[in-house]
Amino acid sequence: MLVSMRQLLDEAAQGGYGVGAFNVNNMEQIQAIMEAARETQSPAIVQASRGARSYSQDRFLYHLMLAAAELYPEIPLVLHLDHGNSVETCKSAIGLGFTSVMMDGSLLPDGKTPSSFEYNVEATRKVVEMAHAQGVTVEGEIGVLGGIEDGHGAGLDGLSHVTDPDQAVEFVEKTGVDALAIAIGTSHGAYKFAKKPTGEVLKMDVLIEIHKKLPKTHLVMHGSSSVPKDLQDLINQYGGQLKPTFGVPVEEIQLGIRNGVRKINVDTDNRLAITGAIRKVFAEKPEKFDPRDYLKPAREAMQKVVAQRMTQFGQAGHAGDYQPIPIEEMAKLYAAGK
């Protein structure tokens, strides 16, 4: 069943848990997420970046997501646009039927150049006005994430533009966003940290301060794959050449959840699981050529990772907690200031 992300995150806040948001590009990834959601009885956020929308073509991707809602009616499901780079990009996703959009005004429309605070406020506020009129949730971003993913990102290290807590308060007040992505040292991609992160590179103290100042705002952690060593080792065992790297420890994400984080973006972990499984088939069974022979184990490997994250984030067991509010009704609630 399709729900707005606002309702899903409100329920998560009430229950004290977080919800993983998993990026998709194709059918197998969507199937892996939905099977993991059914296995763990979890609400789910399926999100597509601009890169994914271009790779899969909008209509293909959207109808795969609709199929997921039809085949898994017991799962509260959000269709989310990840890192929308402009008002027009968000408008196109809303028109397509996404139930949530992210307006990343921390960068200019080129998706690379850090913007001004004023630009970010203006662009995000426009999207909020447009989206809320349709009952659609809006996620904004203040500060700039490190790294690059799907061609989006300034390519900076994670500490170049850490979110200022006071500026975060002003941003929320001026835009009316439902959820706020913050920069605390995390980054896109596999190469986040050269060693296990400490308070010097992962600013959980900033996150905690922001939550204290914005206790009713749903916080979002981007670039939060944990990049498990066993997945790195599997890829390298079968011909890969990944350099040693560290992601965001699950225990740090759980600390964030205890301090207002309700949405956690995970992509790299799933990519690693898929690639490792495919490499294993190619190495051990070189005579195989049917895509189903390697995409099935790849799908199963991703499902395992997603189910594990859903359990670790605390969303497992909460799929049946509430009845979905229709998007049309959400529009009325927004209009009434509720």
Protein Blocks (a to p, Z undefined) as FASTA:
>chain_A
ZZdfklmmmmmmmnopacdddddfbfklmmmmmmmmmmnopacdddddfklmmmnopklm
mmmmmmmmmmmmmbccddddehiabfklmmmmmmnopabdcddfkbcfkomaccdfklmm
mmmmmmmmmmmmnopacdddedjdedjeehiajhiafklmgcdfklmmmmmmmnopabdc
ddehiaedjblbfbdcdfklmcfklmmmmmmmmmmbccddehiagkiaklmmmmmmnopa
cdcdddddfklmmmmmmnopabdcdfklmmmmmmmmmmmmmmmmmmbcbfklmmmmmmmm
mmmmmmmmmmmnopgoplmmpccddfklmmmmmmnoZZ
